[in-house]
């Protein structure tokens, strides 16, 4: 299933066997965020804690 990243707008293929796919499938309006942006958000959050 192809999902569009909510943050950078890049289209990313999400394999159907992944937990991510199961999560997206179960949500009515899934806000998909690609791995690159997830890492970026996580790093930003860590920086905020300092
Ligand atoms: Zn992204």
mmCIF file of the protein (N, C-alpha, C, O) and its ligand, coordinates in Angstrom:
data_MODEL
# 
_entry.id   MODEL 
# 
loop_
_entity.id 
_entity.type 
_entity.pdbx_number_of_molecules 
1 polymer     1 
2 non-polymer 1 
# 
_entity_poly.entity_id                      1 
_entity_poly.type                           'polypeptide(L)' 
_entity_poly.nstd_linkage                   no 
_entity_poly.nstd_monomer                   no 
_entity_poly.pdbx_seq_one_letter_code       
;(UNK)(UNK)(UNK)(UNK)(UNK)(UNK)(UNK)(UNK)(UNK)(UNK)(UNK)(UNK)(UNK)(UNK)(UNK)(UNK)
(UNK)(UNK)(UNK)(UNK)(UNK)(UNK)(UNK)(UNK)(UNK)(UNK)(UNK)(UNK)(UNK)(UNK)(UNK)(UNK)
(UNK)(UNK)(UNK)(UNK)(UNK)(UNK)(UNK)(UNK)(UNK)(UNK)(UNK)(UNK)(UNK)(UNK)(UNK)(UNK)
(UNK)(UNK)
;
_entity_poly.pdbx_seq_one_letter_code_can   XXXXXXXXXXXXXXXXXXXXXXXXXXXXXXXXXXXXXXXXXXXXXXXXXX 
_entity_poly.pdbx_strand_id                 A 
# 
loop_
_entity_poly_seq.entity_id 
_entity_poly_seq.num 
_entity_poly_seq.mon_id 
_entity_poly_seq.hetero 
1 1  UNK n 
1 2  UNK n 
1 3  UNK n 
1 4  UNK n 
1 5  UNK n 
1 6  UNK n 
1 7  UNK n 
1 8  UNK n 
1 9  UNK n 
1 10 UNK n 
1 11 UNK n 
1 12 UNK n 
1 13 UNK n 
1 14 UNK n 
1 15 UNK n 
1 16 UNK n 
1 17 UNK n 
1 18 UNK n 
1 19 UNK n 
1 20 UNK n 
1 21 UNK n 
1 22 UNK n 
1 23 UNK n 
1 24 UNK n 
1 25 UNK n 
1 26 UNK n 
1 27 UNK n 
1 28 UNK n 
1 29 UNK n 
1 30 UNK n 
1 31 UNK n 
1 32 UNK n 
1 33 UNK n 
1 34 UNK n 
1 35 UNK n 
1 36 UNK n 
1 37 UNK n 
1 38 UNK n 
1 39 UNK n 
1 40 UNK n 
1 41 UNK n 
1 42 UNK n 
1 43 UNK n 
1 44 UNK n 
1 45 UNK n 
1 46 UNK n 
1 47 UNK n 
1 48 UNK n 
1 49 UNK n 
1 50 UNK n 
# 
loop_
_struct_asym.id 
_struct_asym.entity_id 
A 1 
B 2 
# 
loop_
_chem_comp.id 
_chem_comp.type 
_chem_comp.mon_nstd_flag 
UNK 'L-peptide linking' . 
ZN  non-polymer         . 
# 
_pdbx_entity_nonpoly.entity_id   2 
_pdbx_entity_nonpoly.name        ? 
_pdbx_entity_nonpoly.comp_id     ZN 
# 
_pdbx_nonpoly_scheme.asym_id         B 
_pdbx_nonpoly_scheme.entity_id       2 
_pdbx_nonpoly_scheme.mon_id          ZN 
_pdbx_nonpoly_scheme.ndb_seq_num     1 
_pdbx_nonpoly_scheme.pdb_seq_num     101 
_pdbx_nonpoly_scheme.auth_seq_num    101 
_pdbx_nonpoly_scheme.pdb_mon_id      ZN 
_pdbx_nonpoly_scheme.auth_mon_id     ZN 
_pdbx_nonpoly_scheme.pdb_strand_id   A 
_pdbx_nonpoly_scheme.pdb_ins_code    . 
# 
loop_
_atom_site.group_PDB 
_atom_site.id 
_atom_site.type_symbol 
_atom_site.label_atom_id 
_atom_site.label_alt_id 
_atom_site.label_comp_id 
_atom_site.label_asym_id 
_atom_site.label_entity_id 
_atom_site.label_seq_id 
_atom_site.pdbx_PDB_ins_code 
_atom_site.Cartn_x 
_atom_site.Cartn_y 
_atom_site.Cartn_z 
_atom_site.occupancy 
_atom_site.B_iso_or_equiv 
_atom_site.pdbx_formal_charge 
_atom_site.auth_seq_id 
_atom_site.auth_comp_id 
_atom_site.auth_asym_id 
_atom_site.auth_atom_id 
_atom_site.pdbx_PDB_model_num 
ATOM   1   N  N  . UNK A 1 1  ? 0.846   -1.193 0.000  1.00 0.00 ? 1   UNK A N  1 
ATOM   2   C  CA . UNK A 1 1  ? 0.000   0.000  0.000  1.00 0.00 ? 1   UNK A CA 1 
ATOM   3   C  C  . UNK A 1 1  ? 0.883   1.245  0.000  1.00 0.00 ? 1   UNK A C  1 
ATOM   4   O  O  . UNK A 1 1  ? 1.828   1.350  0.781  1.00 0.00 ? 1   UNK A O  1 
ATOM   5   N  N  . UNK A 1 2  ? 0.563   2.179  -0.880 1.00 0.00 ? 2   UNK A N  1 
ATOM   6   C  CA . UNK A 1 2  ? 1.364   3.391  -0.942 1.00 0.00 ? 2   UNK A CA 1 
ATOM   7   C  C  . UNK A 1 2  ? 0.749   4.478  -0.066 1.00 0.00 ? 2   UNK A C  1 
ATOM   8   O  O  . UNK A 1 2  ? -0.434  4.799  -0.182 1.00 0.00 ? 2   UNK A O  1 
ATOM   9   N  N  . UNK A 1 3  ? 1.582   5.040  0.815  1.00 0.00 ? 3   UNK A N  1 
ATOM   10  C  CA . UNK A 1 3  ? 1.117   6.096  1.697  1.00 0.00 ? 3   UNK A CA 1 
ATOM   11  C  C  . UNK A 1 3  ? 1.910   7.357  1.430  1.00 0.00 ? 3   UNK A C  1 
ATOM   12  O  O  . UNK A 1 3  ? 3.079   7.301  1.051  1.00 0.00 ? 3   UNK A O  1 
ATOM   13  N  N  . UNK A 1 4  ? 1.260   8.507  1.634  1.00 0.00 ? 4   UNK A N  1 
ATOM   14  C  CA . UNK A 1 4  ? 1.958   9.771  1.469  1.00 0.00 ? 4   UNK A CA 1 
ATOM   15  C  C  . UNK A 1 4  ? 2.347   10.287 2.849  1.00 0.00 ? 4   UNK A C  1 
ATOM   16  O  O  . UNK A 1 4  ? 1.515   10.378 3.751  1.00 0.00 ? 4   UNK A O  1 
ATOM   17  N  N  . UNK A 1 5  ? 3.614   10.621 2.995  1.00 0.00 ? 5   UNK A N  1 
ATOM   18  C  CA . UNK A 1 5  ? 4.103   11.122 4.281  1.00 0.00 ? 5   UNK A CA 1 
ATOM   19  C  C  . UNK A 1 5  ? 3.420   12.447 4.605  1.00 0.00 ? 5   UNK A C  1 
ATOM   20  O  O  . UNK A 1 5  ? 3.331   13.343 3.766  1.00 0.00 ? 5   UNK A O  1 
ATOM   21  N  N  . UNK A 1 6  ? 2.942   12.548 5.839  1.00 0.00 ? 6   UNK A N  1 
ATOM   22  C  CA . UNK A 1 6  ? 2.205   13.726 6.281  1.00 0.00 ? 6   UNK A CA 1 
ATOM   23  C  C  . UNK A 1 6  ? 3.128   14.939 6.403  1.00 0.00 ? 6   UNK A C  1 
ATOM   24  O  O  . UNK A 1 6  ? 2.674   16.080 6.310  1.00 0.00 ? 6   UNK A O  1 
ATOM   25  N  N  . UNK A 1 7  ? 4.406   14.694 6.608  1.00 0.00 ? 7   UNK A N  1 
ATOM   26  C  CA . UNK A 1 7  ? 5.352   15.781 6.898  1.00 0.00 ? 7   UNK A CA 1 
ATOM   27  C  C  . UNK A 1 7  ? 6.043   16.271 5.629  1.00 0.00 ? 7   UNK A C  1 
ATOM   28  O  O  . UNK A 1 7  ? 6.007   17.463 5.324  1.00 0.00 ? 7   UNK A O  1 
ATOM   29  N  N  . UNK A 1 8  ? 6.675   15.357 4.884  1.00 0.00 ? 8   UNK A N  1 
ATOM   30  C  CA . UNK A 1 8  ? 7.473   15.792 3.728  1.00 0.00 ? 8   UNK A CA 1 
ATOM   31  C  C  . UNK A 1 8  ? 6.732   15.577 2.403  1.00 0.00 ? 8   UNK A C  1 
ATOM   32  O  O  . UNK A 1 8  ? 7.184   16.055 1.363  1.00 0.00 ? 8   UNK A O  1 
ATOM   33  N  N  . UNK A 1 9  ? 5.591   14.856 2.431  1.00 0.00 ? 9   UNK A N  1 
ATOM   34  C  CA . UNK A 1 9  ? 4.786   14.679 1.229  1.00 0.00 ? 9   UNK A CA 1 
ATOM   35  C  C  . UNK A 1 9  ? 5.300   13.621 0.270  1.00 0.00 ? 9   UNK A C  1 
ATOM   36  O  O  . UNK A 1 9  ? 4.772   13.470 -0.832 1.00 0.00 ? 9   UNK A O  1 
ATOM   37  N  N  . UNK A 1 10 ? 6.330   12.883 0.682  1.00 0.00 ? 10  UNK A N  1 
ATOM   38  C  CA . UNK A 1 10 ? 6.900   11.847 -0.162 1.00 0.00 ? 10  UNK A CA 1 
ATOM   39  C  C  . UNK A 1 10 ? 6.016   10.600 -0.131 1.00 0.00 ? 10  UNK A C  1 
ATOM   40  O  O  . UNK A 1 10 ? 5.509   10.231 0.929  1.00 0.00 ? 10  UNK A O  1 
ATOM   41  N  N  . UNK A 1 11 ? 5.827   9.954  -1.272 1.00 0.00 ? 11  UNK A N  1 
ATOM   42  C  CA . UNK A 1 11 ? 5.065   8.712  -1.318 1.00 0.00 ? 11  UNK A CA 1 
ATOM   43  C  C  . UNK A 1 11 ? 5.966   7.547  -0.938 1.00 0.00 ? 11  UNK A C  1 
ATOM   44  O  O  . UNK A 1 11 ? 7.053   7.380  -1.490 1.00 0.00 ? 11  UNK A O  1 
ATOM   45  N  N  . UNK A 1 12 ? 5.497   6.740  0.013  1.00 0.00 ? 12  UNK A N  1 
ATOM   46  C  CA . UNK A 1 12 ? 6.290   5.626  0.518  1.00 0.00 ? 12  UNK A CA 1 
ATOM   47  C  C  . UNK A 1 12 ? 5.463   4.354  0.445  1.00 0.00 ? 12  UNK A C  1 
ATOM   48  O  O  . UNK A 1 12 ? 4.290   4.350  0.818  1.00 0.00 ? 12  UNK A O  1 
ATOM   49  N  N  . UNK A 1 13 ? 6.070   3.271  -0.035 1.00 0.00 ? 13  UNK A N  1 
ATOM   50  C  CA . UNK A 1 13 ? 5.391   1.984  -0.086 1.00 0.00 ? 13  UNK A CA 1 
ATOM   51  C  C  . UNK A 1 13 ? 5.456   1.317  1.279  1.00 0.00 ? 13  UNK A C  1 
ATOM   52  O  O  . UNK A 1 13 ? 6.540   1.065  1.805  1.00 0.00 ? 13  UNK A O  1 
ATOM   53  N  N  . UNK A 1 14 ? 4.273   1.028  1.858  1.00 0.00 ? 14  UNK A N  1 
ATOM   54  C  CA . UNK A 1 14 ? 4.219   0.350  3.157  1.00 0.00 ? 14  UNK A CA 1 
ATOM   55  C  C  . UNK A 1 14 ? 3.850   -1.104 2.923  1.00 0.00 ? 14  UNK A C  1 
ATOM   56  O  O  . UNK A 1 14 ? 2.733   -1.393 2.494  1.00 0.00 ? 14  UNK A O  1 
ATOM   57  N  N  . UNK A 1 15 ? 4.779   -2.037 3.202  1.00 0.00 ? 15  UNK A N  1 
ATOM   58  C  CA . UNK A 1 15 ? 4.496   -3.461 2.992  1.00 0.00 ? 15  UNK A CA 1 
ATOM   59  C  C  . UNK A 1 15 ? 3.331   -3.929 3.858  1.00 0.00 ? 15  UNK A C  1 
ATOM   60  O  O  . UNK A 1 15 ? 3.183   -3.493 4.999  1.00 0.00 ? 15  UNK A O  1 
ATOM   61  N  N  . UNK A 1 16 ? 2.502   -4.823 3.307  1.00 0.00 ? 16  UNK A N  1 
ATOM   62  C  CA . UNK A 1 16 ? 1.267   -5.236 3.981  1.00 0.00 ? 16  UNK A CA 1 
ATOM   63  C  C  . UNK A 1 16 ? 1.524   -6.109 5.194  1.00 0.00 ? 16  UNK A C  1 
ATOM   64  O  O  . UNK A 1 16 ? 0.610   -6.316 5.992  1.00 0.00 ? 16  UNK A O  1 
ATOM   65  N  N  . UNK A 1 17 ? 2.735   -6.631 5.365  1.00 0.00 ? 17  UNK A N  1 
ATOM   66  C  CA . UNK A 1 17 ? 3.009   -7.520 6.499  1.00 0.00 ? 17  UNK A CA 1 
ATOM   67  C  C  . UNK A 1 17 ? 3.534   -6.765 7.721  1.00 0.00 ? 17  UNK A C  1 
ATOM   68  O  O  . UNK A 1 17 ? 3.801   -7.379 8.754  1.00 0.00 ? 17  UNK A O  1 
ATOM   69  N  N  . UNK A 1 18 ? 3.682   -5.459 7.618  1.00 0.00 ? 18  UNK A N  1 
ATOM   70  C  CA . UNK A 1 18 ? 4.271   -4.703 8.717  1.00 0.00 ? 18  UNK A CA 1 
ATOM   71  C  C  . UNK A 1 18 ? 3.217   -4.252 9.728  1.00 0.00 ? 18  UNK A C  1 
ATOM   72  O  O  . UNK A 1 18 ? 2.036   -4.141 9.402  1.00 0.00 ? 18  UNK A O  1 
ATOM   73  N  N  . UNK A 1 19 ? 3.665   -3.995 10.964 1.00 0.00 ? 19  UNK A N  1 
ATOM   74  C  CA . UNK A 1 19 ? 2.775   -3.453 11.995 1.00 0.00 ? 19  UNK A CA 1 
ATOM   75  C  C  . UNK A 1 19 ? 2.252   -2.088 11.583 1.00 0.00 ? 19  UNK A C  1 
ATOM   76  O  O  . UNK A 1 19 ? 1.113   -1.728 11.879 1.00 0.00 ? 19  UNK A O  1 
ATOM   77  N  N  . UNK A 1 20 ? 3.107   -1.331 10.893 1.00 0.00 ? 20  UNK A N  1 
ATOM   78  C  CA . UNK A 1 20 ? 2.722   0.009  10.439 1.00 0.00 ? 20  UNK A CA 1 
ATOM   79  C  C  . UNK A 1 20 ? 1.492   -0.070 9.540  1.00 0.00 ? 20  UNK A C  1 
ATOM   80  O  O  . UNK A 1 20 ? 0.574   0.742  9.656  1.00 0.00 ? 20  UNK A O  1 
ATOM   81  N  N  . UNK A 1 21 ? 1.484   -1.044 8.654  1.00 0.00 ? 21  UNK A N  1 
ATOM   82  C  CA . UNK A 1 21 ? 0.350   -1.212 7.753  1.00 0.00 ? 21  UNK A CA 1 
ATOM   83  C  C  . UNK A 1 21 ? -0.920  -1.551 8.524  1.00 0.00 ? 21  UNK A C  1 
ATOM   84  O  O  . UNK A 1 21 ? -1.983  -0.999 8.241  1.00 0.00 ? 21  UNK A O  1 
ATOM   85  N  N  . UNK A 1 22 ? -0.816  -2.459 9.501  1.00 0.00 ? 22  UNK A N  1 
ATOM   86  C  CA . UNK A 1 22 ? -1.967  -2.845 10.322 1.00 0.00 ? 22  UNK A CA 1 
ATOM   87  C  C  . UNK A 1 22 ? -2.527  -1.632 11.057 1.00 0.00 ? 22  UNK A C  1 
ATOM   88  O  O  . UNK A 1 22 ? -3.741  -1.468 11.171 1.00 0.00 ? 22  UNK A O  1 
ATOM   89  N  N  . UNK A 1 23 ? -1.629  -0.787 11.553 1.00 0.00 ? 23  UNK A N  1 
ATOM   90  C  CA . UNK A 1 23 ? -2.043  0.395  12.297 1.00 0.00 ? 23  UNK A CA 1 
ATOM   91  C  C  . UNK A 1 23 ? -2.767  1.377  11.375 1.00 0.00 ? 23  UNK A C  1 
ATOM   92  O  O  . UNK A 1 23 ? -3.821  1.909  11.723 1.00 0.00 ? 23  UNK A O  1 
ATOM   93  N  N  . UNK A 1 24 ? -2.188  1.608  10.194 1.00 0.00 ? 24  UNK A N  1 
ATOM   94  C  CA . UNK A 1 24 ? -2.772  2.544  9.241  1.00 0.00 ? 24  UNK A CA 1 
ATOM   95  C  C  . UNK A 1 24 ? -4.137  2.056  8.764  1.00 0.00 ? 24  UNK A C  1 
ATOM   96  O  O  . UNK A 1 24 ? -5.063  2.844  8.575  1.00 0.00 ? 24  UNK A O  1 
ATOM   97  N  N  . UNK A 1 25 ? -4.243  0.735  8.573  1.00 0.00 ? 25  UNK A N  1 
ATOM   98  C  CA . UNK A 1 25 ? -5.468  0.139  8.079  1.00 0.00 ? 25  UNK A CA 1 
ATOM   99  C  C  . UNK A 1 25 ? -6.595  0.291  9.087  1.00 0.00 ? 25  UNK A C  1 
ATOM   100 O  O  . UNK A 1 25 ? -7.759  0.408  8.703  1.00 0.00 ? 25  UNK A O  1 
ATOM   101 N  N  . UNK A 1 26 ? -6.257  0.291  10.386 1.00 0.00 ? 26  UNK A N  1 
ATOM   102 C  CA . UNK A 1 26 ? -7.266  0.331  11.436 1.00 0.00 ? 26  UNK A CA 1 
ATOM   103 C  C  . UNK A 1 26 ? -7.735  1.752  11.745 1.00 0.00 ? 26  UNK A C  1 
ATOM   104 O  O  . UNK A 1 26 ? -8.713  1.948  12.466 1.00 0.00 ? 26  UNK A O  1 
ATOM   105 N  N  . UNK A 1 27 ? -7.031  2.740  11.194 1.00 0.00 ? 27  UNK A N  1 
ATOM   106 C  CA . UNK A 1 27 ? -7.410  4.127  11.467 1.00 0.00 ? 27  UNK A CA 1 
ATOM   107 C  C  . UNK A 1 27 ? -8.226  4.690  10.312 1.00 0.00 ? 27  UNK A C  1 
ATOM   108 O  O  . UNK A 1 27 ? -7.972  4.389  9.145  1.00 0.00 ? 27  UNK A O  1 
ATOM   109 N  N  . UNK A 1 28 ? -9.212  5.514  10.659 1.00 0.00 ? 28  UNK A N  1 
ATOM   110 C  CA . UNK A 1 28 ? -10.072 6.104  9.638  1.00 0.00 ? 28  UNK A CA 1 
ATOM   111 C  C  . UNK A 1 28 ? -9.314  7.113  8.782  1.00 0.00 ? 28  UNK A C  1 
ATOM   112 O  O  . UNK A 1 28 ? -9.449  7.131  7.558  1.00 0.00 ? 28  UNK A O  1 
ATOM   113 N  N  . UNK A 1 29 ? -8.530  7.936  9.430  1.00 0.00 ? 29  UNK A N  1 
ATOM   114 C  CA . UNK A 1 29 ? -7.797  8.977  8.718  1.00 0.00 ? 29  UNK A CA 1 
ATOM   115 C  C  . UNK A 1 29 ? -6.330  8.924  9.143  1.00 0.00 ? 29  UNK A C  1 
ATOM   116 O  O  . UNK A 1 29 ? -5.861  9.770  9.905  1.00 0.00 ? 29  UNK A O  1 
ATOM   117 N  N  . UNK A 1 30 ? -5.618  7.924  8.640  1.00 0.00 ? 30  UNK A N  1 
ATOM   118 C  CA . UNK A 1 30 ? -4.256  7.709  9.102  1.00 0.00 ? 30  UNK A CA 1 
ATOM   119 C  C  . UNK A 1 30 ? -3.314  8.816  8.645  1.00 0.00 ? 30  UNK A C  1 
ATOM   120 O  O  . UNK A 1 30 ? -3.290  9.192  7.473  1.00 0.00 ? 30  UNK A O  1 
ATOM   121 N  N  . UNK A 1 31 ? -2.546  9.323  9.590  1.00 0.00 ? 31  UNK A N  1 
ATOM   122 C  CA . UNK A 1 31 ? -1.524  10.319 9.266  1.00 0.00 ? 31  UNK A CA 1 
ATOM   123 C  C  . UNK A 1 31 ? -0.187  9.597  9.219  1.00 0.00 ? 31  UNK A C  1 
ATOM   124 O  O  . UNK A 1 31 ? 0.482   9.420  10.237 1.00 0.00 ? 31  UNK A O  1 
ATOM   125 N  N  . UNK A 1 32 ? 0.187   9.185  8.013  1.00 0.00 ? 32  UNK A N  1 
ATOM   126 C  CA . UNK A 1 32 ? 1.413   8.428  7.885  1.00 0.00 ? 32  UNK A CA 1 
ATOM   127 C  C  . UNK A 1 32 ? 2.619   9.353  7.895  1.00 0.00 ? 32  UNK A C  1 
ATOM   128 O  O  . UNK A 1 32 ? 2.629   10.393 7.236  1.00 0.00 ? 32  UNK A O  1 
ATOM   129 N  N  . UNK A 1 33 ? 3.636   8.958  8.655  1.00 0.00 ? 33  UNK A N  1 
ATOM   130 C  CA . UNK A 1 33 ? 4.895   9.706  8.684  1.00 0.00 ? 33  UNK A CA 1 
ATOM   131 C  C  . UNK A 1 33 ? 6.028   8.737  8.370  1.00 0.00 ? 33  UNK A C  1 
ATOM   132 O  O  . UNK A 1 33 ? 6.179   7.711  9.034  1.00 0.00 ? 33  UNK A O  1 
ATOM   133 N  N  . UNK A 1 34 ? 6.824   9.067  7.356  1.00 0.00 ? 34  UNK A N  1 
ATOM   134 C  CA . UNK A 1 34 ? 7.875   8.151  6.901  1.00 0.00 ? 34  UNK A CA 1 
ATOM   135 C  C  . UNK A 1 34 ? 8.993   8.035  7.933  1.00 0.00 ? 34  UNK A C  1 
ATOM   136 O  O  . UNK A 1 34 ? 9.082   8.838  8.861  1.00 0.00 ? 34  UNK A O  1 
ATOM   137 N  N  . UNK A 1 35 ? 9.843   7.025  7.759  1.00 0.00 ? 35  UNK A N  1 
ATOM   138 C  CA . UNK A 1 35 ? 10.904  6.754  8.722  1.00 0.00 ? 35  UNK A CA 1 
ATOM   139 C  C  . UNK A 1 35 ? 11.845  7.932  8.896  1.00 0.00 ? 35  UNK A C  1 
ATOM   140 O  O  . UNK A 1 35 ? 12.298  8.224  10.003 1.00 0.00 ? 35  UNK A O  1 
ATOM   141 N  N  . UNK A 1 36 ? 12.137  8.611  7.783  1.00 0.00 ? 36  UNK A N  1 
ATOM   142 C  CA . UNK A 1 36 ? 13.058  9.750  7.836  1.00 0.00 ? 36  UNK A CA 1 
ATOM   143 C  C  . UNK A 1 36 ? 12.505  10.844 8.742  1.00 0.00 ? 36  UNK A C  1 
ATOM   144 O  O  . UNK A 1 36 ? 13.217  11.391 9.584  1.00 0.00 ? 36  UNK A O  1 
ATOM   145 N  N  . UNK A 1 37 ? 11.220  11.153 8.554  1.00 0.00 ? 37  UNK A N  1 
ATOM   146 C  CA . UNK A 1 37 ? 10.584  12.199 9.352  1.00 0.00 ? 37  UNK A CA 1 
ATOM   147 C  C  . UNK A 1 37 ? 10.383  11.748 10.793 1.00 0.00 ? 37  UNK A C  1 
ATOM   148 O  O  . UNK A 1 37 ? 10.494  12.553 11.718 1.00 0.00 ? 37  UNK A O  1 
ATOM   149 N  N  . UNK A 1 38 ? 10.085  10.455 10.987 1.00 0.00 ? 38  UNK A N  1 
ATOM   150 C  CA . UNK A 1 38 ? 9.947   9.943  12.354 1.00 0.00 ? 38  UNK A CA 1 
ATOM   151 C  C  . UNK A 1 38 ? 11.248  10.106 13.122 1.00 0.00 ? 38  UNK A C  1 
ATOM   152 O  O  . UNK A 1 38 ? 11.238  10.516 14.283 1.00 0.00 ? 38  UNK A O  1 
ATOM   153 N  N  . UNK A 1 39 ? 12.366  9.787  12.482 1.00 0.00 ? 39  UNK A N  1 
ATOM   154 C  CA . UNK A 1 39 ? 13.668  9.962  13.119 1.00 0.00 ? 39  UNK A CA 1 
ATOM   155 C  C  . UNK A 1 39 ? 13.913  11.426 13.443 1.00 0.00 ? 39  UNK A C  1 
ATOM   156 O  O  . UNK A 1 39 ? 14.416  11.765 14.514 1.00 0.00 ? 39  UNK A O  1 
ATOM   157 N  N  . UNK A 1 40 ? 13.551  12.287 12.502 1.00 0.00 ? 40  UNK A N  1 
ATOM   158 C  CA . UNK A 1 40 ? 13.764  13.718 12.672 1.00 0.00 ? 40  UNK A CA 1 
ATOM   159 C  C  . UNK A 1 40 ? 12.944  14.241 13.855 1.00 0.00 ? 40  UNK A C  1 
ATOM   160 O  O  . UNK A 1 40 ? 13.442  15.008 14.679 1.00 0.00 ? 40  UNK A O  1 
ATOM   161 N  N  . UNK A 1 41 ? 11.682  13.814 13.924 1.00 0.00 ? 41  UNK A N  1 
ATOM   162 C  CA . UNK A 1 41 ? 10.796  14.247 15.014 1.00 0.00 ? 41  UNK A CA 1 
ATOM   163 C  C  . UNK A 1 41 ? 11.330  13.744 16.348 1.00 0.00 ? 41  UNK A C  1 
ATOM   164 O  O  . UNK A 1 41 ? 11.310  14.465 17.346 1.00 0.00 ? 41  UNK A O  1 
ATOM   165 N  N  . UNK A 1 42 ? 11.811  12.493 16.360 1.00 0.00 ? 42  UNK A N  1 
ATOM   166 C  CA . UNK A 1 42 ? 12.336  11.910 17.590 1.00 0.00 ? 42  UNK A CA 1 
ATOM   167 C  C  . UNK A 1 42 ? 13.566  12.685 18.065 1.00 0.00 ? 42  UNK A C  1 
ATOM   168 O  O  . UNK A 1 42 ? 13.726  12.957 19.255 1.00 0.00 ? 42  UNK A O  1 
ATOM   169 N  N  . UNK A 1 43 ? 14.426  13.033 17.114 1.00 0.00 ? 43  UNK A N  1 
ATOM   170 C  CA . UNK A 1 43 ? 15.641  13.776 17.467 1.00 0.00 ? 43  UNK A CA 1 
ATOM   171 C  C  . UNK A 1 43 ? 15.299  15.181 17.964 1.00 0.00 ? 43  UNK A C  1 
ATOM   172 O  O  . UNK A 1 43 ? 15.910  15.680 18.909 1.00 0.00 ? 43  UNK A O  1 
ATOM   173 N  N  . UNK A 1 44 ? 14.322  15.806 17.320 1.00 0.00 ? 44  UNK A N  1 
ATOM   174 C  CA . UNK A 1 44 ? 13.895  17.130 17.763 1.00 0.00 ? 44  UNK A CA 1 
ATOM   175 C  C  . UNK A 1 44 ? 13.343  17.072 19.175 1.00 0.00 ? 44  UNK A C  1 
ATOM   176 O  O  . UNK A 1 44 ? 13.608  17.955 19.990 1.00 0.00 ? 44  UNK A O  1 
ATOM   177 N  N  . UNK A 1 45 ? 12.566  16.020 19.466 1.00 0.00 ? 45  UNK A N  1 
ATOM   178 C  CA . UNK A 1 45 ? 11.971  15.861 20.784 1.00 0.00 ? 45  UNK A CA 1 
ATOM   179 C  C  . UNK A 1 45 ? 13.054  15.676 21.837 1.00 0.00 ? 45  UNK A C  1 
ATOM   180 O  O  . UNK A 1 45 ? 12.955  16.213 22.940 1.00 0.00 ? 45  UNK A O  1 
ATOM   181 N  N  . UNK A 1 46 ? 14.097  14.908 21.489 1.00 0.00 ? 46  UNK A N  1 
ATOM   182 C  CA . UNK A 1 46 ? 15.196  14.708 22.428 1.00 0.00 ? 46  UNK A CA 1 
ATOM   183 C  C  . UNK A 1 46 ? 15.946  16.010 22.685 1.00 0.00 ? 46  UNK A C  1 
ATOM   184 O  O  . UNK A 1 46 ? 16.376  16.279 23.806 1.00 0.00 ? 46  UNK A O  1 
ATOM   185 N  N  . UNK A 1 47 ? 16.095  16.808 21.639 1.00 0.00 ? 47  UNK A N  1 
ATOM   186 C  CA . UNK A 1 47 ? 16.778  18.080 21.802 1.00 0.00 ? 47  UNK A CA 1 
ATOM   187 C  C  . UNK A 1 47 ? 15.997  19.024 22.713 1.00 0.00 ? 47  UNK A C  1 
ATOM   188 O  O  . UNK A 1 47 ? 16.584  19.806 23.460 1.00 0.00 ? 47  UNK A O  1 
ATOM   189 N  N  . UNK A 1 48 ? 14.666  18.942 22.643 1.00 0.00 ? 48  UNK A N  1 
ATOM   190 C  CA . UNK A 1 48 ? 13.832  19.812 23.459 1.00 0.00 ? 48  UNK A CA 1 
ATOM   191 C  C  . UNK A 1 48 ? 13.947  19.511 24.927 1.00 0.00 ? 48  UNK A C  1 
ATOM   192 O  O  . UNK A 1 48 ? 13.746  20.383 25.772 1.00 0.00 ? 48  UNK A O  1 
ATOM   193 N  N  . UNK A 1 49 ? 14.275  18.254 25.232 1.00 0.00 ? 49  UNK A N  1 
ATOM   194 C  CA . UNK A 1 49 ? 14.336  17.851 26.638 1.00 0.00 ? 49  UNK A CA 1 
ATOM   195 C  C  . UNK A 1 49 ? 15.548  18.420 27.354 1.00 0.00 ? 49  UNK A C  1 
ATOM   196 O  O  . UNK A 1 49 ? 15.590  18.486 28.582 1.00 0.00 ? 49  UNK A O  1 
ATOM   197 N  N  . UNK A 1 50 ? 16.534  18.831 26.567 1.00 0.00 ? 50  UNK A N  1 
ATOM   198 C  CA . UNK A 1 50 ? 17.738  19.365 27.218 1.00 0.00 ? 50  UNK A CA 1 
ATOM   199 C  C  . UNK A 1 50 ? 17.608  20.841 27.563 1.00 0.00 ? 50  UNK A C  1 
ATOM   200 O  O  . UNK A 1 50 ? 18.537  21.431 28.114 1.00 0.00 ? 50  UNK A O  1 
HETATM 201 ZN ZN . ZN  B 2 .  ? 8.517   12.181 5.486  1.00 0.00 ? 101 ZN  A ZN 1 
# 
